[in-house]
Amino acid sequence: MASWRTTLLGILGGLAIIIKQLIGAFDDDPATVFSLTEILAALGMLGLGIFARDNKVSSESAGAT
């Protein structure tokens, strides 16, 4: 994992959204609403965080040709 900063921030951001949605889905308050759109956005954030490259990482050290 050459881009640990981007990966870490992507995972933390995505998990924060997913955990918030799961808490809202399983609480007993009918006013809270589960949002599948936010879950999909969080999964996208996780993917971007995992596959993106940090600005401090060169193309060569990231394994690009």
N, CA, C, O and CB atoms as a CASP TS submission, in Angstrom:
PFRMAT TS
TARGET T0000
AUTHOR 0000-0000-0000
METHOD Language model
MODEL 1
PARENT N/A
ATOM      1  N   MET     1       0.861  -1.176   0.000  1.00  0.00           N
ATOM      2  CA  MET     1       0.000   0.000   0.000  1.00  0.00           C
ATOM      3  C   MET     1       0.903   1.232   0.000  1.00  0.00           C
ATOM      4  O   MET     1       1.326   1.700   1.057  1.00  0.00           O
ATOM      5  CB  MET     1      -0.977   0.002   1.237  1.00  0.00           C
ATOM      6  N   ALA     2       1.187   1.742  -1.164  1.00  0.00           N
ATOM      7  CA  ALA     2       2.077   2.888  -1.299  1.00  0.00           C
ATOM      8  C   ALA     2       1.370   4.202  -0.962  1.00  0.00           C
ATOM      9  O   ALA     2       2.026   5.192  -0.638  1.00  0.00           O
ATOM     10  CB  ALA     2       2.636   2.949  -2.712  1.00  0.00           C
ATOM     11  N   SER     3       0.054   4.216  -1.034  1.00  0.00           N
ATOM     12  CA  SER     3      -0.699   5.444  -0.784  1.00  0.00           C
ATOM     13  C   SER     3      -1.523   5.307   0.497  1.00  0.00           C
ATOM     14  O   SER     3      -2.753   5.362   0.462  1.00  0.00           O
ATOM     15  CB  SER     3      -1.617   5.774  -1.986  1.00  0.00           C
ATOM     16  N   TRP     4      -0.850   5.131   1.601  1.00  0.00           N
ATOM     17  CA  TRP     4      -1.550   4.835   2.846  1.00  0.00           C
ATOM     18  C   TRP     4      -2.404   6.001   3.325  1.00  0.00           C
ATOM     19  O   TRP     4      -3.430   5.778   3.967  1.00  0.00           O
ATOM     20  CB  TRP     4      -0.557   4.461   3.918  1.00  0.00           C
ATOM     21  N   ARG     5      -2.011   7.235   3.031  1.00  0.00           N
ATOM     22  CA  ARG     5      -2.790   8.388   3.492  1.00  0.00           C
ATOM     23  C   ARG     5      -4.169   8.410   2.834  1.00  0.00           C
ATOM     24  O   ARG     5      -5.191   8.545   3.506  1.00  0.00           O
ATOM     25  CB  ARG     5      -2.040   9.699   3.193  1.00  0.00           C
ATOM     26  N   THR     6      -4.174   8.275   1.510  1.00  0.00           N
ATOM     27  CA  THR     6      -5.425   8.303   0.770  1.00  0.00           C
ATOM     28  C   THR     6      -6.289   7.102   1.131  1.00  0.00           C
ATOM     29  O   THR     6      -7.503   7.229   1.292  1.00  0.00           O
ATOM     30  CB  THR     6      -5.157   8.333  -0.735  1.00  0.00           C
ATOM     31  N   THR     7      -5.663   5.939   1.257  1.00  0.00           N
ATOM     32  CA  THR     7      -6.407   4.731   1.609  1.00  0.00           C
ATOM     33  C   THR     7      -7.038   4.879   2.986  1.00  0.00           C
ATOM     34  O   THR     7      -8.213   4.560   3.164  1.00  0.00           O
ATOM     35  CB  THR     7      -5.490   3.497   1.572  1.00  0.00           C
ATOM     36  N   LEU     8      -6.283   5.353   3.950  1.00  0.00           N
ATOM     37  CA  LEU     8      -6.795   5.503   5.307  1.00  0.00           C
ATOM     38  C   LEU     8      -7.956   6.495   5.362  1.00  0.00           C
ATOM     39  O   LEU     8      -8.977   6.213   5.990  1.00  0.00           O
ATOM     40  CB  LEU     8      -5.679   5.954   6.243  1.00  0.00           C
ATOM     41  N   LEU     9      -7.817   7.632   4.723  1.00  0.00           N
ATOM     42  CA  LEU     9      -8.883   8.629   4.738  1.00  0.00           C
ATOM     43  C   LEU     9     -10.133   8.137   4.001  1.00  0.00           C
ATOM     44  O   LEU     9     -11.253   8.413   4.432  1.00  0.00           O
ATOM     45  CB  LEU     9      -8.390   9.930   4.115  1.00  0.00           C
ATOM     46  N   GLY    10      -9.951   7.417   2.904  1.00  0.00           N
ATOM     47  CA  GLY    10     -11.091   6.856   2.192  1.00  0.00           C
ATOM     48  C   GLY    10     -11.836   5.827   3.020  1.00  0.00           C
ATOM     49  O   GLY    10     -13.067   5.811   3.041  1.00  0.00           O
ATOM     50  N   ILE    11     -11.091   4.968   3.702  1.00  0.00           N
ATOM     51  CA  ILE    11     -11.721   3.950   4.549  1.00  0.00           C
ATOM     52  C   ILE    11     -12.429   4.596   5.732  1.00  0.00           C
ATOM     53  O   ILE    11     -13.566   4.237   6.038  1.00  0.00           O
ATOM     54  CB  ILE    11     -10.675   2.938   5.048  1.00  0.00           C
ATOM     55  N   LEU    12     -11.783   5.536   6.396  1.00  0.00           N
ATOM     56  CA  LEU    12     -12.411   6.186   7.552  1.00  0.00           C
ATOM     57  C   LEU    12     -13.661   6.962   7.161  1.00  0.00           C
ATOM     58  O   LEU    12     -14.673   6.907   7.860  1.00  0.00           O
ATOM     59  CB  LEU    12     -11.421   7.121   8.232  1.00  0.00           C
ATOM     60  N   GLY    13     -13.595   7.685   6.047  1.00  0.00           N
ATOM     61  CA  GLY    13     -14.759   8.447   5.592  1.00  0.00           C
ATOM     62  C   GLY    13     -15.911   7.544   5.204  1.00  0.00           C
ATOM     63  O   GLY    13     -17.055   7.800   5.577  1.00  0.00           O
ATOM     64  N   GLY    14     -15.617   6.480   4.454  1.00  0.00           N
ATOM     65  CA  GLY    14     -16.656   5.550   4.046  1.00  0.00           C
ATOM     66  C   GLY    14     -17.282   4.822   5.219  1.00  0.00           C
ATOM     67  O   GLY    14     -18.501   4.665   5.282  1.00  0.00           O
ATOM     68  N   LEU    15     -16.449   4.379   6.148  1.00  0.00           N
ATOM     69  CA  LEU    15     -16.968   3.667   7.322  1.00  0.00           C
ATOM     70  C   LEU    15     -17.818   4.573   8.213  1.00  0.00           C
ATOM     71  O   LEU    15     -18.799   4.118   8.800  1.00  0.00           O
ATOM     72  CB  LEU    15     -15.815   3.085   8.132  1.00  0.00           C
ATOM     73  N   ALA    16     -17.453   5.835   8.316  1.00  0.00           N
ATOM     74  CA  ALA    16     -18.240   6.769   9.127  1.00  0.00           C
ATOM     75  C   ALA    16     -19.664   6.881   8.588  1.00  0.00           C
ATOM     76  O   ALA    16     -20.626   6.893   9.356  1.00  0.00           O
ATOM     77  CB  ALA    16     -17.572   8.160   9.154  1.00  0.00           C
ATOM     78  N   ILE    17     -19.790   6.961   7.267  1.00  0.00           N
ATOM     79  CA  ILE    17     -21.120   7.062   6.661  1.00  0.00           C
ATOM     80  C   ILE    17     -21.887   5.755   6.829  1.00  0.00           C
ATOM     81  O   ILE    17     -23.071   5.768   7.166  1.00  0.00           O
ATOM     82  CB  ILE    17     -21.009   7.427   5.168  1.00  0.00           C
ATOM     83  N   ILE    18     -21.222   4.630   6.598  1.00  0.00           N
ATOM     84  CA  ILE    18     -21.890   3.334   6.707  1.00  0.00           C
ATOM     85  C   ILE    18     -22.344   3.072   8.140  1.00  0.00           C
ATOM     86  O   ILE    18     -23.467   2.614   8.351  1.00  0.00           O
ATOM     87  CB  ILE    18     -20.959   2.210   6.236  1.00  0.00           C
ATOM     88  N   ILE    19     -21.507   3.350   9.114  1.00  0.00           N
ATOM     89  CA  ILE    19     -21.868   3.119  10.516  1.00  0.00           C
ATOM     90  C   ILE    19     -23.042   4.000  10.914  1.00  0.00           C
ATOM     91  O   ILE    19     -23.944   3.545  11.618  1.00  0.00           O
ATOM     92  CB  ILE    19     -20.664   3.389  11.441  1.00  0.00           C
ATOM     93  N   LYS    20     -23.044   5.256  10.472  1.00  0.00           N
ATOM     94  CA  LYS    20     -24.168   6.152  10.780  1.00  0.00           C
ATOM     95  C   LYS    20     -25.468   5.601  10.213  1.00  0.00           C
ATOM     96  O   LYS    20     -26.502   5.640  10.879  1.00  0.00           O
ATOM     97  CB  LYS    20     -23.908   7.565  10.222  1.00  0.00           C
ATOM     98  N   GLN    21     -25.424   5.092   9.000  1.00  0.00           N
ATOM     99  CA  GLN    21     -26.627   4.540   8.377  1.00  0.00           C
ATOM    100  C   GLN    21     -27.086   3.259   9.083  1.00  0.00           C
ATOM    101  O   GLN    21     -28.285   3.046   9.263  1.00  0.00           O
ATOM    102  CB  GLN    21     -26.370   4.256   6.891  1.00  0.00           C
ATOM    103  N   LEU    22     -26.147   2.420   9.477  1.00  0.00           N
ATOM    104  CA  LEU    22     -26.518   1.190  10.178  1.00  0.00           C
ATOM    105  C   LEU    22     -27.120   1.469  11.547  1.00  0.00           C
ATOM    106  O   LEU    22     -28.064   0.796  11.963  1.00  0.00           O
ATOM    107  CB  LEU    22     -25.308   0.291  10.328  1.00  0.00           C
ATOM    108  N   ILE    23     -26.580   2.452  12.243  1.00  0.00           N
ATOM    109  CA  ILE    23     -27.152   2.833  13.542  1.00  0.00           C
ATOM    110  C   ILE    23     -28.569   3.344  13.341  1.00  0.00           C
ATOM    111  O   ILE    23     -29.470   2.996  14.106  1.00  0.00           O
ATOM    112  CB  ILE    23     -26.280   3.913  14.243  1.00  0.00           C
ATOM    113  N   GLY    24     -28.773   4.163  12.323  1.00  0.00           N
ATOM    114  CA  GLY    24     -30.117   4.675  12.039  1.00  0.00           C
ATOM    115  C   GLY    24     -31.084   3.588  11.622  1.00  0.00           C
ATOM    116  O   GLY    24     -32.276   3.679  11.914  1.00  0.00           O
ATOM    117  N   ALA    25     -30.595   2.560  10.944  1.00  0.00           N
ATOM    118  CA  ALA    25     -31.466   1.477  10.478  1.00  0.00           C
ATOM    119  C   ALA    25     -31.929   0.583  11.620  1.00  0.00           C
ATOM    120  O   ALA    25     -33.034   0.044  11.571  1.00  0.00           O
ATOM    121  CB  ALA    25     -30.747   0.639   9.434  1.00  0.00           C
ATOM    122  N   PHE    26     -31.101   0.420  12.644  1.00  0.00           N
ATOM    123  CA  PHE    26     -31.417  -0.527  13.709  1.00  0.00           C
ATOM    124  C   PHE    26     -31.855   0.109  15.020  1.00  0.00           C
ATOM    125  O   PHE    26     -32.063  -0.604  16.001  1.00  0.00           O
ATOM    126  CB  PHE    26     -30.241  -1.380  13.963  1.00  0.00           C
ATOM    127  N   ASP    27     -32.000   1.430  15.065  1.00  0.00           N
ATOM    128  CA  ASP    27     -32.512   2.028  16.295  1.00  0.00           C
ATOM    129  C   ASP    27     -34.048   1.929  16.293  1.00  0.00           C
ATOM    130  O   ASP    27     -34.648   1.573  15.279  1.00  0.00           O
ATOM    131  CB  ASP    27     -32.043   3.523  16.429  1.00  0.00           C
ATOM    132  N   ASP    28     -34.658   2.236  17.403  1.00  0.00           N
ATOM    133  CA  ASP    28     -36.112   2.104  17.530  1.00  0.00           C
ATOM    134  C   ASP    28     -36.858   3.385  17.187  1.00  0.00           C
ATOM    135  O   ASP    28     -38.071   3.468  17.380  1.00  0.00           O
ATOM    136  CB  ASP    28     -36.466   1.683  18.929  1.00  0.00           C
ATOM    137  N   ASP    29     -36.146   4.374  16.684  1.00  0.00           N
ATOM    138  CA  ASP    29     -36.773   5.655  16.358  1.00  0.00           C
ATOM    139  C   ASP    29     -37.304   5.620  14.922  1.00  0.00           C
ATOM    140  O   ASP    29     -36.515   5.493  13.985  1.00  0.00           O
ATOM    141  CB  ASP    29     -35.764   6.826  16.540  1.00  0.00           C
ATOM    142  N   PRO    30     -38.620   5.730  14.730  1.00  0.00           N
ATOM    143  CA  PRO    30     -39.156   5.698  13.371  1.00  0.00           C
ATOM    144  C   PRO    30     -38.834   6.953  12.557  1.00  0.00           C
ATOM    145  O   PRO    30     -39.056   6.971  11.346  1.00  0.00           O
ATOM    146  CB  PRO    30     -40.644   5.510  13.426  1.00  0.00           C
ATOM    147  N   ALA    31     -38.324   7.984  13.190  1.00  0.00           N
ATOM    148  CA  ALA    31     -37.997   9.223  12.477  1.00  0.00           C
ATOM    149  C   ALA    31     -36.694   9.102  11.689  1.00  0.00           C
ATOM    150  O   ALA    31     -36.473   9.854  10.741  1.00  0.00           O
ATOM    151  CB  ALA    31     -37.897  10.383  13.462  1.00  0.00           C
ATOM    152  N   THR    32     -35.832   8.162  12.074  1.00  0.00           N
ATOM    153  CA  THR    32     -34.586   7.983  11.329  1.00  0.00           C
ATOM    154  C   THR    32     -34.838   7.096  10.114  1.00  0.00           C
ATOM    155  O   THR    32     -35.568   6.107  10.188  1.00  0.00           O
ATOM    156  CB  THR    32     -33.484   7.369  12.232  1.00  0.00           C
ATOM    157  N   VAL    33     -34.228   7.464   9.010  1.00  0.00           N
ATOM    158  CA  VAL    33     -34.468   6.777   7.747  1.00  0.00           C
ATOM    159  C   VAL    33     -33.150   6.239   7.209  1.00  0.00           C
ATOM    160  O   VAL    33     -32.144   6.947   7.175  1.00  0.00           O
ATOM    161  CB  VAL    33     -35.135   7.724   6.717  1.00  0.00           C
ATOM    162  N   PHE    34     -33.167   4.988   6.795  1.00  0.00           N
ATOM    163  CA  PHE    34     -32.011   4.355   6.164  1.00  0.00           C
ATOM    164  C   PHE    34     -31.909   4.836   4.716  1.00  0.00           C
ATOM    165  O   PHE    34     -32.906   4.840   3.994  1.00  0.00           O
ATOM    166  CB  PHE    34     -32.121   2.797   6.226  1.00  0.00           C
ATOM    167  N   SER    35     -30.716   5.238   4.290  1.00  0.00           N
ATOM    168  CA  SER    35     -30.536   5.764   2.939  1.00  0.00           C
ATOM    169  C   SER    35     -29.575   4.868   2.162  1.00  0.00           C
ATOM    170  O   SER    35     -28.378   4.829   2.445  1.00  0.00           O
ATOM    171  CB  SER    35     -30.011   7.222   2.981  1.00  0.00           C
ATOM    172  N   LEU    36     -30.116   4.154   1.185  1.00  0.00           N
ATOM    173  CA  LEU    36     -29.284   3.308   0.342  1.00  0.00           C
ATOM    174  C   LEU    36     -28.354   4.162  -0.521  1.00  0.00           C
ATOM    175  O   LEU    36     -27.248   3.737  -0.854  1.00  0.00           O
ATOM    176  CB  LEU    36     -30.159   2.404  -0.544  1.00  0.00           C
ATOM    177  N   THR    37     -28.797   5.347  -0.876  1.00  0.00           N
ATOM    178  CA  THR    37     -27.964   6.256  -1.667  1.00  0.00           C
ATOM    179  C   THR    37     -26.692   6.620  -0.914  1.00  0.00           C
ATOM    180  O   THR    37     -25.615   6.664  -1.508  1.00  0.00           O
ATOM    181  CB  THR    37     -28.746   7.527  -2.027  1.00  0.00           C
ATOM    182  N   GLU    38     -26.801   6.880   0.380  1.00  0.00           N
ATOM    183  CA  GLU    38     -25.611   7.218   1.169  1.00  0.00           C
ATOM    184  C   GLU    38     -24.696   6.012   1.325  1.00  0.00           C
ATOM    185  O   GLU    38     -23.475   6.165   1.342  1.00  0.00           O
ATOM    186  CB  GLU    38     -26.016   7.749   2.550  1.00  0.00           C
ATOM    187  N   ILE    39     -25.263   4.818   1.439  1.00  0.00           N
ATOM    188  CA  ILE    39     -24.440   3.609   1.525  1.00  0.00           C
ATOM    189  C   ILE    39     -23.648   3.424   0.223  1.00  0.00           C
ATOM    190  O   ILE    39     -22.457   3.115   0.259  1.00  0.00           O
ATOM    191  CB  ILE    39     -25.327   2.358   1.810  1.00  0.00           C
ATOM    192  N   LEU    40     -24.306   3.612  -0.916  1.00  0.00           N
ATOM    193  CA  LEU    40     -23.611   3.472  -2.196  1.00  0.00           C
ATOM    194  C   LEU    40     -22.528   4.537  -2.362  1.00  0.00           C
ATOM    195  O   LEU    40     -21.456   4.254  -2.897  1.00  0.00           O
ATOM    196  CB  LEU    40     -24.610   3.558  -3.353  1.00  0.00           C
ATOM    197  N   ALA    41     -22.803   5.750  -1.910  1.00  0.00           N
ATOM    198  CA  ALA    41     -21.788   6.805  -1.955  1.00  0.00           C
ATOM    199  C   ALA    41     -20.598   6.452  -1.057  1.00  0.00           C
ATOM    200  O   ALA    41     -19.447   6.699  -1.417  1.00  0.00           O
ATOM    201  CB  ALA    41     -22.397   8.159  -1.526  1.00  0.00           C
ATOM    202  N   ALA    42     -20.880   5.877   0.101  1.00  0.00           N
ATOM    203  CA  ALA    42     -19.807   5.481   1.014  1.00  0.00           C
ATOM    204  C   ALA    42     -18.962   4.363   0.404  1.00  0.00           C
ATOM    205  O   ALA    42     -17.741   4.358   0.561  1.00  0.00           O
ATOM    206  CB  ALA    42     -20.391   5.030   2.367  1.00  0.00           C
ATOM    207  N   LEU    43     -19.595   3.421  -0.285  1.00  0.00           N
ATOM    208  CA  LEU    43     -18.840   2.358  -0.949  1.00  0.00           C
ATOM    209  C   LEU    43     -17.966   2.929  -2.059  1.00  0.00           C
ATOM    210  O   LEU    43     -16.845   2.467  -2.273  1.00  0.00           O
ATOM    211  CB  LEU    43     -19.793   1.294  -1.519  1.00  0.00           C
ATOM    212  N   GLY    44     -18.478   3.932  -2.762  1.00  0.00           N
ATOM    213  CA  GLY    44     -17.672   4.612  -3.765  1.00  0.00           C
ATOM    214  C   GLY    44     -16.482   5.311  -3.139  1.00  0.00           C
ATOM    215  O   GLY    44     -15.381   5.282  -3.689  1.00  0.00           O
ATOM    216  N   MET    45     -16.696   5.935  -1.998  1.00  0.00           N
ATOM    217  CA  MET    45     -15.601   6.603  -1.288  1.00  0.00           C
ATOM    218  C   MET    45     -14.549   5.594  -0.845  1.00  0.00           C
ATOM    219  O   MET    45     -13.350   5.859  -0.937  1.00  0.00           O
ATOM    220  CB  MET    45     -16.138   7.375  -0.069  1.00  0.00           C
ATOM    221  N   LEU    46     -14.997   4.440  -0.368  1.00  0.00           N
ATOM    222  CA  LEU    46     -14.048   3.394   0.022  1.00  0.00           C
ATOM    223  C   LEU    46     -13.210   2.953  -1.176  1.00  0.00           C
ATOM    224  O   LEU    46     -11.992   2.810  -1.073  1.00  0.00           O
ATOM    225  CB  LEU    46     -14.793   2.184   0.625  1.00  0.00           C
ATOM    226  N   GLY    47     -13.870   2.741  -2.309  1.00  0.00           N
ATOM    227  CA  GLY    47     -13.148   2.325  -3.509  1.00  0.00           C
ATOM    228  C   GLY    47     -12.153   3.365  -3.977  1.00  0.00           C
ATOM    229  O   GLY    47     -11.020   3.031  -4.326  1.00  0.00           O
ATOM    230  N   LEU    48     -12.563   4.616  -3.987  1.00  0.00           N
ATOM    231  CA  LEU    48     -11.642   5.684  -4.395  1.00  0.00           C
ATOM    232  C   LEU    48     -10.459   5.790  -3.445  1.00  0.00           C
ATOM    233  O   LEU    48      -9.323   5.989  -3.875  1.00  0.00           O
ATOM    234  CB  LEU    48     -12.374   7.025  -4.460  1.00  0.00           C
ATOM    235  N   GLY    49     -10.733   5.656  -2.150  1.00  0.00           N
ATOM    236  CA  GLY    49      -9.649   5.733  -1.182  1.00  0.00           C
ATOM    237  C   GLY    49      -8.643   4.608  -1.340  1.00  0.00           C
ATOM    238  O   GLY    49      -7.443   4.802  -1.145  1.00  0.00           O
ATOM    239  N   ILE    50      -9.135   3.440  -1.691  1.00  0.00           N
ATOM    240  CA  ILE    50      -8.247   2.288  -1.833  1.00  0.00           C
ATOM    241  C   ILE    50      -7.418   2.385  -3.116  1.00  0.00           C
ATOM    242  O   ILE    50      -6.232   2.055  -3.110  1.00  0.00           O
ATOM    243  CB  ILE    50      -9.059   0.986  -1.827  1.00  0.00           C
ATOM    244  N   PHE    51      -8.028   2.833  -4.211  1.00  0.00           N
ATOM    245  CA  PHE    51      -7.341   2.805  -5.494  1.00  0.00           C
ATOM    246  C   PHE    51      -6.669   4.111  -5.884  1.00  0.00           C
ATOM    247  O   PHE    51      -5.922   4.136  -6.862  1.00  0.00           O
ATOM    248  CB  PHE    51      -8.296   2.429  -6.545  1.00  0.00           C
ATOM    249  N   ALA    52      -6.907   5.197  -5.158  1.00  0.00           N
ATOM    250  CA  ALA    52      -6.284   6.478  -5.497  1.00  0.00           C
ATOM    251  C   ALA    52      -4.825   6.499  -5.036  1.00  0.00           C
ATOM    252  O   ALA    52      -4.425   5.733  -4.160  1.00  0.00           O
ATOM    253  CB  ALA    52      -7.068   7.649  -4.858  1.00  0.00           C
ATOM    254  N   ARG    53      -4.054   7.376  -5.633  1.00  0.00           N
ATOM    255  CA  ARG    53      -2.637   7.501  -5.297  1.00  0.00           C
ATOM    256  C   ARG    53      -2.385   8.851  -4.652  1.00  0.00           C
ATOM    257  O   ARG    53      -2.915   9.868  -5.101  1.00  0.00           O
ATOM    258  CB  ARG    53      -1.750   7.324  -6.551  1.00  0.00           C
ATOM    259  N   ASP    54      -1.574   8.864  -3.596  1.00  0.00           N
ATOM    260  CA  ASP    54      -1.219  10.107  -2.916  1.00  0.00           C
ATOM    261  C   ASP    54      -0.411  11.012  -3.831  1.00  0.00           C
ATOM    262  O   ASP    54       0.261  10.544  -4.749  1.00  0.00           O
ATOM    263  CB  ASP    54      -0.434   9.814  -1.637  1.00  0.00           C
ATOM    264  N   ASN    55      -0.481  12.298  -3.576  1.00  0.00           N
ATOM    265  CA  ASN    55       0.318  13.265  -4.322  1.00  0.00           C
ATOM    266  C   ASN    55       1.804  13.077  -4.037  1.00  0.00           C
ATOM    267  O   ASN    55       2.638  13.384  -4.889  1.00  0.00           O
ATOM    268  CB  ASN    55      -0.110  14.694  -3.975  1.00  0.00           C
ATOM    269  N   LYS    56       2.148  12.573  -2.845  1.00  0.00           N
ATOM    270  CA  LYS    56       3.549  12.393  -2.477  1.00  0.00           C
ATOM    271  C   LYS    56       4.160  11.110  -3.044  1.00  0.00           C
ATOM    272  O   LYS    56       5.366  10.897  -2.916  1.00  0.00           O
ATOM    273  CB  LYS    56       3.681  12.391  -0.978  1.00  0.00           C
ATOM    274  N   VAL    57       3.351  10.256  -3.667  1.00  0.00           N
ATOM    275  CA  VAL    57       3.840   8.986  -4.206  1.00  0.00           C
ATOM    276  C   VAL    57       4.081   9.148  -5.704  1.00  0.00           C
ATOM    277  O   VAL    57       3.184   9.550  -6.446  1.00  0.00           O
ATOM    278  CB  VAL    57       2.827   7.826  -3.927  1.00  0.00           C
ATOM    279  N   SER    58       5.283   8.838  -6.137  1.00  0.00           N
ATOM    280  CA  SER    58       5.596   8.968  -7.565  1.00  0.00           C
ATOM    281  C   SER    58       4.965   7.814  -8.341  1.00  0.00           C
ATOM    282  O   SER    58       4.621   6.779  -7.771  1.00  0.00           O
ATOM    283  CB  SER    58       7.134   8.998  -7.793  1.00  0.00           C
ATOM    284  N   SER    59       4.821   8.009  -9.639  1.00  0.00           N
ATOM    285  CA  SER    59       4.260   6.973 -10.493  1.00  0.00           C
ATOM    286  C   SER    59       5.121   5.702 -10.467  1.00  0.00           C
ATOM    287  O   SER    59       4.596   4.589 -10.470  1.00  0.00           O
ATOM    288  CB  SER    59       4.124   7.493 -11.927  1.00  0.00           C
ATOM    289  N   GLU    60       6.433   5.880 -10.443  1.00  0.00           N
ATOM    290  CA  GLU    60       7.323   4.741 -10.432  1.00  0.00           C
ATOM    291  C   GLU    60       7.204   3.936  -9.155  1.00  0.00           C
ATOM    292  O   GLU    60       7.181   2.706  -9.199  1.00  0.00           O
ATOM    293  CB  GLU    60       8.735   5.192 -10.619  1.00  0.00           C
ATOM    294  N   SER    61       7.126   4.612  -8.013  1.00  0.00           N
ATOM    295  CA  SER    61       7.021   3.877  -6.753  1.00  0.00           C
ATOM    296  C   SER    61       5.641   3.255  -6.570  1.00  0.00           C
ATOM    297  O   SER    61       5.484   2.312  -5.795  1.00  0.00           O
ATOM    298  CB  SER    61       7.329   4.797  -5.583  1.00  0.00           C
ATOM    299  N   ALA    62       4.632   3.779  -7.283  1.00  0.00           N
ATOM    300  CA  ALA    62       3.299   3.195  -7.234  1.00  0.00           C
ATOM    301  C   ALA    62       3.166   2.018  -8.180  1.00  0.00           C
ATOM    302  O   ALA    62       2.168   1.298  -8.141  1.00  0.00           O
ATOM    303  CB  ALA    62       2.259   4.239  -7.564  1.00  0.00           C
ATOM    304  N   GLY    63       4.175   1.813  -9.040  1.00  0.00           N
ATOM    305  CA  GLY    63       4.167   0.670  -9.942  1.00  0.00           C
ATOM    306  C   GLY    63       3.567   0.974 -11.308  1.00  0.00           C
ATOM    307  O   GLY    63       3.281   0.049 -12.068  1.00  0.00           O
ATOM    308  N   ALA    64       3.368   2.247 -11.639  1.00  0.00           N
ATOM    309  CA  ALA    64       2.830   2.605 -12.960  1.00  0.00           C
ATOM    310  C   ALA    64       3.925   2.459 -14.000  1.00  0.00           C
ATOM    311  O   ALA    64       5.107   2.646 -13.709  1.00  0.00           O
ATOM    312  CB  ALA    64       2.260   4.055 -12.966  1.00  0.00           C
ATOM    313  N   THR    65       3.520   2.128 -15.205  1.00  0.00           N
ATOM    314  CA  THR    65       4.508   1.967 -16.275  1.00  0.00           C
ATOM    315  C   THR    65       4.745   3.267 -17.001  1.00  0.00           C
ATOM    316  O   THR    65       5.547   3.317 -17.933  1.00  0.00           O
ATOM    317  CB  THR    65       4.061   0.903 -17.262  1.00  0.00           C
TER
END
